[in-house]
């Protein structure tokens, strides 16, 4: 949480942090600016002091929504620095950042750099900073950064936003399920009320409309059918028509419109009927899901949950990434991950991450799956959970897990 920032800075021996970036959505800047939707500017924080947000004057009103101390780049003298630098924007930015730190009373020290920007520009800026401002030691953490660790646990306000996104995402999933159940069967395919054959692209378009109507946006959902469902991150081909009896992996991970908090959920469906072999695999995945939930414990290492699922799948004869590291079928991914402003945050629920432990305030997925593309199927079930103030694991994804979508038009 943000209340941990000064402690985390002390642990890393950081005198200050700078959170900057380009015009694209920037999770670190969004987090540190309390959700202000700025695309220019940077945030400066010295240890044990409140942050300073330096913004473009054209974004002053938006930046004010942060509730932070503000200066515009003009007020801080950026354009004078640009003139001194004869138009060299990198050199001007380096001197501008030094001005901001000096405004906070810091003339030298160890400074952590955070945010998102194009890699070539980031490298060029870092080189300019280190050359131009030798009085500062600029630090870039490679793993488990200060902001990532702060984001690891969510405060009450963040939890409420996540619950709101969850409720809306669940409503969209249920709406899509109901729509499919109202389609008419035409042999192995499906037609809508106008008699048009329904494609994966049509279902994705419906989903996006429903998300937008609820103030959410798609972030490249997965809606993969049959053999494509056997590849965990196949997005699905928009031109492919829906078919009865084929597994559909529908992984929906929208966020608040324009950037913000996410929900992450996956359901596996078969339309019209379920082949017995698919039902058997689905029952195995659901048992793995239950085993994962039962393996939870506050303070326990997260990797033990993944290992419990690996033990089960392997005992059932399925290859896994542990038993067969090169496998392209069976269970080939980790069990889950944190969710927040980024769709993938800490903690990781993976046999390969031994240091993560379940903590109050975690928001995380549990998502076991089995994938057999040469059998023409893939199956995954995913809920988003919070670890609440009592240390209990609570699902934010009550949407039905029924595999079968019956076609009511056939009733």
C-alpha positions in Angstrom: 0.0 0.0 0.0 1.1 3.6 -0.4 1.4 3.9 3.3 4.4 1.5 3.0 6.4 3.7 0.6 8.6 5.4 3.1 9.5 2.1 4.8 10.2 0.6 1.4 12.4 3.5 0.5 14.4 3.1 3.7 14.8 -0.6 3.0 16.2 0.2 -0.4 18.4 3.1 0.9 16.5 5.5 -1.5 16.5 9.2 -0.7 14.0 9.9 -3.4 12.0 8.4 -6.2 10.9 9.7 -9.6 7.9 8.2 -11.4 7.8 9.3 -15.0 7.0 8.1 -18.5 5.5 8.8 -21.9 2.0 9.4 -23.1 0.8 5.7 -22.9 -1.0 4.4 -19.9 1.5 4.1 -17.0 0.5 2.0 -14.1 3.2 3.3 -11.7 2.3 7.0 -12.4 -1.4 6.2 -12.2 -0.9 4.5 -8.8 1.3 7.3 -7.4 -0.9 10.1 -8.7 -4.0 8.5 -7.1 -5.5 7.8 -10.5 -5.1 11.2 -12.2 -5.2 10.6 -15.9 -2.1 12.6 -17.0 0.0 11.8 -20.0 2.7 14.4 -19.4 4.8 15.0 -16.3 6.5 13.2 -13.5 6.1 12.6 -9.7 8.9 13.3 -7.3 9.0 12.1 -3.7 11.7 12.4 -1.1 11.7 10.0 1.8 9.4 10.9 4.6 8.0 13.8 2.6 4.7 14.1 0.6 5.1 13.8 -3.2 5.2 16.6 -5.7 3.5 16.2 -9.0 4.9 18.2 -11.9 2.5 18.4 -14.8 1.9 20.0 -18.1 -0.2 23.2 -17.8 -2.6 21.7 -20.3 -3.3 18.9 -17.8 -3.5 21.0 -14.6 -7.2 20.3 -14.0 -6.7 16.6 -14.4 -3.6 16.6 -12.2 -5.5 18.4 -9.5 -7.6 15.3 -9.1 -4.6 13.6 -7.6 -4.9 15.7 -4.4 -1.1 16.1 -4.4 1.1 19.2 -4.3 1.4 20.5 -7.8 3.7 22.5 -10.0 3.4 23.0 -13.7 6.5 22.5 -15.8 6.3 26.1 -16.8 6.3 27.2 -13.1 9.4 25.0 -12.5 11.2 26.6 -15.4 11.3 23.8 -17.9 11.3 26.0 -21.0 14.2 28.1 -19.6 16.1 24.8 -19.2 15.1 23.8 -22.8 16.4 27.1 -24.1 19.7 26.7 -22.1 20.1 23.2 -23.6 19.6 24.6 -27.1 16.6 22.4 -27.7 18.1 19.2 -26.4 15.0 17.8 -24.6 16.9 15.0 -22.8 19.4 17.5 -21.3 16.6 19.9 -20.4 14.7 17.1 -18.7 17.7 16.1 -16.6 18.2 19.6 -15.4 14.4 20.0 -14.9 14.3 16.9 -12.7 17.2 18.3 -10.6 15.2 21.5 -10.1 12.3 19.5 -8.8 14.4 17.5 -6.4 16.0 20.7 -5.2 12.6 22.3 -4.7 12.0 19.4 -2.3 15.3 20.2 -0.5 17.5 17.5 -2.1 20.8 18.4 -3.7 22.3 15.0 -3.9 21.5 11.4 -3.1 20.2 8.0 -4.3 17.2 8.2 -6.5 15.0 5.3 -7.7 13.5 5.6 -11.2 10.0 4.1 -12.0 7.4 4.3 -14.7 6.9 3.2 -18.3 8.3 4.7 -21.5 9.8 3.5 -24.8 12.9 1.5 -24.0 15.2 3.5 -26.4 14.1 6.8 -24.8 14.4 5.4 -21.3 18.0 4.3 -22.0 18.9 7.6 -23.6 17.4 9.6 -20.7 19.2 7.4 -18.1 22.5 8.0 -19.8 21.9 11.7 -19.9 20.9 11.8 -16.2 24.0 9.9 -15.0 26.3 12.1 -17.2 24.6 15.5 -16.4 23.8 15.0 -12.7 26.7 13.1 -11.0 25.6 14.3 -7.6 22.7 11.9 -7.9 22.9 8.1 -8.0 20.0 6.9 -10.2 18.8 3.4 -9.4 16.6 1.1 -11.5 15.4 -2.0 -9.6 15.3 -5.2 -11.7 13.0 -7.3 -9.6 10.4 -6.6 -6.9 10.5 -2.9 -7.2 9.4 -0.5 -4.6 6.1 0.4 -6.4 5.4 -3.3 -7.2 5.8 -4.1 -3.6 3.6 -1.3 -2.5 0.9 -2.5 -5.0 1.2 -6.0 -3.6 -1.5 -5.2 -1.0 -4.6 -3.1 -1.6 -6.1 -0.6 0.8 -9.9 -0.3 1.4 -10.5 2.2 -1.4 -8.7 0.0 -3.9 -10.7 -3.1 -2.8 -13.9 -1.2 -3.3 -12.9 -0.3 -6.9 -11.9 -3.9 -7.6 -15.2 -5.1 -6.3 -17.0 -2.7 -8.5 -15.1 -3.8 -11.6 -15.7 -7.4 -10.6 -19.5 -7.0 -10.3 -19.6 -5.4 -13.7 -17.4 -8.0 -15.4 -19.4 -10.8 -13.9 -22.6 -9.2 -15.3 -21.0 -9.0 -18.8 -20.0 -12.7 -18.6 -23.5 -13.7 -17.6 -25.0 -11.5 -20.4 -22.9 -13.2 -23.0 -23.8 -16.7 -21.7 -27.5 -15.9 -21.8 -27.2 -14.5 -25.3 -25.5 -17.7 -26.5 -28.2 -19.9 -24.8 -30.8 -18.1 -26.9 -29.2 -18.9 -30.3 -30.6 -21.5 -32.6 -28.8 -24.6 -33.7 -28.2 -25.1 -37.4 -26.4 -28.4 -37.7 -23.1 -28.0 -35.9 -23.3 -24.2 -36.1 -25.5 -21.4 -34.5 -27.6 -18.7 -35.9 -29.0 -15.5 -34.3 -32.5 -14.1 -34.4 -31.8 -12.6 -37.8 -30.7 -15.9 -39.2 -27.0 -15.0 -39.4 -24.4 -17.5 -38.5 -22.7 -16.4 -35.2 -18.9 -16.0 -35.2 -16.3 -15.6 -32.5 -15.9 -12.0 -33.7 -19.6 -11.4 -33.2 -19.4 -12.6 -29.6 -16.4 -10.4 -28.9 -18.2 -7.4 -30.4 -21.1 -8.1 -28.1 -18.8 -8.4 -25.1 -17.1 -5.1 -25.9 -20.4 -3.3 -26.2 -21.6 -4.7 -22.9 -18.3 -3.7 -21.2 -18.4 -0.2 -22.6 -22.0 0.2 -21.3 -20.7 -0.6 -17.8 -17.7 1.8 -17.9 -15.2 -1.0 -18.7 -12.9 -1.6 -21.6 -11.6 -4.8 -23.2 -7.9 -5.5 -22.9 -7.7 -8.1 -25.6 -9.9 -10.9 -24.3 -9.5 -14.6 -25.1 -12.4 -16.3 -26.7 -10.9 -19.5 -28.2 -12.7 -22.6 -29.4 -11.7 -26.2 -30.1 -8.1 -26.6 -31.0 -7.4 -22.9 -30.5 -8.6 -23.3 -26.9 -5.8 -25.8 -26.4 -3.3 -23.0 -26.5 -3.6 -21.0 -23.3 -3.2 -17.5 -24.8 -4.8 -18.1 -28.2 -7.1 -15.1 -28.6 -9.5 -16.9 -31.0 -10.1 -16.2 -34.7 -12.9 -13.6 -35.3 -14.0 -15.3 -38.5 -14.5 -18.8 -37.0 -18.2 -19.6 -36.4 -19.4 -20.9 -33.1 -19.8 -24.7 -33.0 -21.8 -26.9 -30.7 -19.9 -29.4 -28.5 -16.5 -27.6 -28.8 -14.8 -26.3 -25.7 -14.6 -22.5 -25.5 -12.1 -20.8 -23.2 -13.5 -17.3 -22.4 -10.9 -15.3 -20.5 -12.2 -11.8 -19.7 -9.9 -9.3 -18.0 -11.3 -5.8 -18.5 -10.3 -2.7 -16.7 -11.9 0.6 -15.9 -12.4 2.7 -19.0 -9.3 4.7 -19.9 -7.1 2.8 -17.5 -7.5 1.7 -13.9 -8.2 -1.5 -12.0 -8.9 -4.8 -13.6 -10.9 -7.9 -13.1 -9.7 -11.3 -14.4 -12.0 -14.3 -14.9 -12.1 -17.4 -17.1 -14.9 -19.8 -17.9 -15.0 -22.8 -20.1 -18.1 -23.6 -22.1 -19.6 -26.2 -24.4 -22.6 -25.1 -26.3 -25.5 -27.5 -26.8 -23.9 -30.7 -25.4 -20.7 -31.8 -23.7 -18.7 -34.8 -25.0 -18.0 -37.3 -22.2 -14.2 -36.9 -22.6 -14.5 -33.2 -22.2 -16.6 -33.5 -19.1 -14.0 -35.8 -17.6 -11.3 -33.3 -18.2 -13.4 -30.5 -16.9 -14.2 -32.4 -13.7 -10.4 -32.8 -13.2 -9.9 -29.0 -13.7 -12.6 -28.3 -11.2 -11.1 -30.7 -8.7 -7.8 -28.9 -9.1 -9.5 -25.6 -8.5 -10.9 -26.9 -5.2 -7.6 -28.3 -4.2 -6.0 -24.9 -4.8 -8.5 -23.1 -2.7 -8.1 -25.7 0.1 -4.3 -25.2 0.0 -4.6 -21.5 0.9 -3.4 -20.2 4.2 -2.5 -16.7 5.4 1.2 -16.4 5.6 1.9 -19.6 3.6 4.3 -19.5 0.7 2.2 -19.2 -2.5 4.2 -21.8 -4.4 2.7 -24.5 -2.2 -0.7 -23.9 -3.7 0.7 -24.4 -7.3 2.6 -27.5 -6.1 -0.6 -29.0 -4.7 -2.2 -28.6 -8.1 0.8 -30.0 -9.9 0.8 -33.0 -7.6 -2.9 -33.6 -8.4 -2.6 -33.2 -12.2 0.5 -35.4 -12.3 -1.2 -38.1 -10.2 -4.1 -38.1 -12.8 -1.6 -38.7 -15.6 -1.4 -35.2 -17.1 1.9 -33.7 -18.1 2.9 -30.5 -16.4 5.6 -27.9 -16.7 7.3 -29.5 -13.8 7.2 -33.1 -14.9 7.7 -32.3 -18.6 9.3 -28.9 -18.9 9.0 -28.9 -22.7 5.4 -29.9 -22.8 2.9 -28.2 -25.1 -0.1 -30.0 -23.5 -1.5 -30.7 -20.1 -0.9 -28.1 -17.4 1.7 -25.7 -18.7 1.4 -22.4 -16.8 1.5 -21.2 -13.2 -1.6 -21.2 -11.1 -2.2 -17.5 -10.6 -1.0 -14.0 -10.2 -1.8 -10.7 -8.5 -4.2 -8.3 -10.2 -4.7 -4.5 -9.8 -3.8 -1.6 -12.0 -1.7 -4.1 -14.0 -3.3 -7.3 -15.1 -0.2 -9.2 -13.8 1.1 -8.1 -10.4 2.6 -9.7 -7.4 2.2 -12.2 -5.8 2.9 -15.0 -8.2 1.4 -18.4 -7.4 4.1 -20.5 -9.0 6.4 -23.3 -8.1 9.2 -21.1 -9.4 8.6 -18.1 -7.1 9.6 -19.3 -3.6 9.6 -16.0 -1.7 6.0 -14.8 -2.1 3.5 -15.4 0.7 -0.2 -14.8 1.1 -0.9 -11.5 2.8 -3.9 -9.5 3.9 -4.8 -7.2 1.0 -3.6 -9.5 -1.8 -5.8 -9.7 -4.9 -5.0 -12.7 -6.9 -6.3 -15.3 -9.5 -6.5 -19.0 -9.2 -6.7 -20.5 -12.7 -5.9 -24.2 -13.2 -6.3 -25.5 -16.8 -5.7 -28.5 -19.1 -4.8 -28.1 -22.7 -4.9 -30.7 -25.5 -4.9 -29.0 -28.9 -4.5 -32.2 -30.8 -7.6 -33.5 -29.1 -9.3 -30.2 -30.1 -9.9 -28.9 -26.6 -8.6 -26.7 -23.8 -10.2 -26.0 -20.4 -9.5 -23.3 -17.8 -11.4 -21.9 -14.8 -10.4 -18.7 -13.1 -11.7 -16.7 -10.2 -10.3 -13.5 -8.8 -9.9 -13.5 -5.0 -9.1 -11.1 -2.3 -7.4 -11.9 1.0 -9.7 -9.9 3.3 -9.0 -8.2 6.6 -9.7 -11.5 8.5 -7.2 -13.3 6.3 -9.9 -15.2 4.5 -9.8 -16.0 0.8 -12.9 -14.5 -0.8 -13.9 -14.9 -4.4 -15.0 -11.8 -6.4 -16.2 -14.1 -9.3 -19.6 -15.6 -8.4 -20.4 -16.2 -12.1 -21.6 -19.8 -12.7 -19.0 -22.4 -13.6 -21.4 -24.6 -15.4 -19.7 -26.2 -18.4 -22.8 -26.7 -20.5 -24.6 -23.8 -22.2 -28.0 -25.3 -23.1 -29.7 -24.0 -26.2 -33.2 -22.9 -25.0 -34.4 -22.6 -28.5 -34.2 -26.4 -28.7 -36.2 -27.0 -25.5 
